[in-house]
């Protein structure tokens, strides 16, 4: 996987997750009866991530970063289709476990791709800073646009739109890169 492809996919992924996070919190708040349920939901997310990291590192070395990013983007695309129809706190717990696993895959793979870049050790910080700058700009733009869109859409439709973004990222990872022919 080329670095430019990784940067484009990560920009889509981070923008998408930044857009849905505040609205996902609103959805959880409407379903739960107490702060204890809210705490349990986020605890499940974190515990799942912690245990998942133990295997994800090995999978990354064995199957490659691209495969794990496909698992993440496709998994999130499918999961986001389910979120708007959630009606019970037990569904939220399932989503939190799935998001904990998928989030761990994304975070670990982001770091392994960056670590595998052949960069002079004197400019590693600058390279990673540039990466975070570019992906953060996409996130900020997405959040601002979503803030305006939500006035015209339902929260559920926003999850469907972001699901399409994740599907697009999956396709970008699966399709062969475009080649330019020299004449």
SULUR-V150930 format. One record per residue. N is the residue number from 0. PHI is phi in whole degrees, -180 to 180 (none if undefined). OMEGA is omega in whole degrees, -180 to 180 (NA if undefined). D_LAST is the distance of its C-alpha to the last C-alpha in Angstrom with 1 decimal. Layout:
# SULUR-V150930
N	PHI	OMEGA	D_LAST
N	PHI	OMEGA	D_LAST
This chain:
# SULUR-V150930
0	none	180	25.4
1	-80	179	23.5
2	-63	178	25.5
3	-59	177	23.7
4	-65	178	24.5
5	-57	-179	28.0
6	-63	179	28.5
7	-65	-179	27.6
8	-64	-180	29.8
9	-65	177	32.6
10	-62	178	32.5
11	-65	-177	33.1
12	-63	-177	35.7
13	-69	175	37.6
14	-63	-178	37.5
15	-63	-179	38.8
16	-68	178	41.5
17	-67	-180	42.6
18	-69	-173	43.0
19	-81	-173	45.1
20	-54	-178	47.3
21	-64	-179	49.8
22	-77	175	50.1
23	-65	177	50.5
24	-61	177	53.4
25	-63	180	55.0
26	-64	179	54.8
27	-62	-178	56.4
28	-62	180	59.1
29	-72	-176	60.1
30	-89	-176	60.4
31	-82	179	62.4
32	-100	-174	66.1
33	-153	175	66.2
34	-67	178	64.5
35	-63	178	65.3
36	-66	177	63.0
37	-62	178	60.3
38	-63	178	60.8
39	-63	180	60.7
40	-59	180	57.4
41	-73	174	55.7
42	-64	177	57.5
43	-61	177	56.1
44	-58	-175	52.5
45	-69	179	53.1
46	-64	178	54.9
47	-61	178	52.2
48	-60	-178	49.5
49	-58	-179	51.6
50	-71	-179	52.1
51	-66	-180	48.5
52	-57	-179	47.1
53	-60	-179	48.9
54	-94	-174	46.8
55	-61	179	43.5
56	-59	178	42.8
57	-66	179	43.1
58	-63	180	41.0
59	-62	179	38.2
60	-69	-177	38.2
61	-83	-173	38.6
62	-104	179	36.2
63	99	-176	33.8
64	-68	-178	33.4
65	-61	-180	31.0
66	-60	-180	33.7
67	-67	177	36.4
68	-67	175	34.4
69	-64	178	33.9
70	-58	-179	37.7
71	-64	-174	38.4
72	-66	179	36.3
73	-68	178	37.3
74	-61	179	40.9
75	-67	179	41.1
76	-59	-180	39.6
77	-71	-179	42.3
78	-63	-179	45.1
79	-68	175	44.5
80	-70	-178	45.1
81	-84	-172	48.5
82	-56	-177	49.7
83	-64	-179	50.6
84	-102	179	53.0
85	-66	-178	54.8
86	-127	-176	58.6
87	-137	180	60.3
88	-63	177	60.2
89	-63	176	59.7
90	-67	178	56.3
91	-62	179	55.4
92	-62	177	56.4
93	-61	-180	54.1
94	-62	-180	51.2
95	-63	178	52.0
96	-65	179	51.9
97	-63	179	48.5
98	-68	176	47.2
99	-62	178	48.6
100	-65	-178	46.7
101	-66	177	43.4
102	-64	178	43.8
103	-65	177	44.4
104	-60	-179	41.3
105	-64	-177	39.2
106	-64	-179	41.0
107	-67	-178	40.8
108	-68	176	37.2
109	-56	-178	36.2
110	-70	-180	37.9
111	-69	177	36.5
112	-63	179	32.9
113	-63	-180	33.7
114	-69	-178	35.6
115	-82	179	32.7
116	-69	178	30.3
117	-88	-176	29.9
118	-128	175	31.3
119	-61	-175	33.3
120	-61	-179	36.9
121	-79	-178	37.6
122	-125	-180	35.4
123	-60	-180	36.0
124	-60	179	38.3
125	-64	180	35.9
126	-63	-180	33.1
127	-68	175	35.5
128	-61	177	36.9
129	-64	177	33.5
130	-61	-179	33.0
131	-66	177	36.4
132	-61	-177	35.9
133	-65	-179	32.8
134	-70	178	34.4
135	-69	177	37.7
136	-62	177	36.2
137	-62	179	34.9
138	-62	-179	38.3
139	-61	179	40.2
140	-60	179	38.2
141	-64	180	38.8
142	-64	-180	42.5
143	-64	179	42.9
144	-63	-180	41.3
145	-62	178	43.3
146	-59	177	46.5
147	-77	-179	46.0
148	-64	-174	44.9
149	-65	175	47.9
150	-66	-177	50.1
151	-109	-176	48.7
152	-120	171	48.1
153	-88	177	50.3
154	-61	179	49.7
155	-59	-180	49.0
156	-66	177	46.2
157	-63	177	44.6
158	-63	178	44.6
159	-67	178	42.8
160	-62	-180	40.1
161	-69	174	39.6
162	-59	177	39.6
163	-62	177	36.5
164	-61	178	34.9
165	-66	176	35.6
166	-61	178	34.3
167	-61	178	31.0
168	-61	177	30.8
169	-61	179	31.6
170	-61	178	28.7
171	-60	179	26.3
172	-75	-175	27.6
173	-85	-178	27.5
174	-75	178	24.2
175	-65	-179	21.2
176	-66	177	19.0
177	-69	179	16.0
178	-109	177	12.8
179	-103	180	9.6
180	-100	177	6.4
181	-88	180	3.8
182	-98	NA	0.0
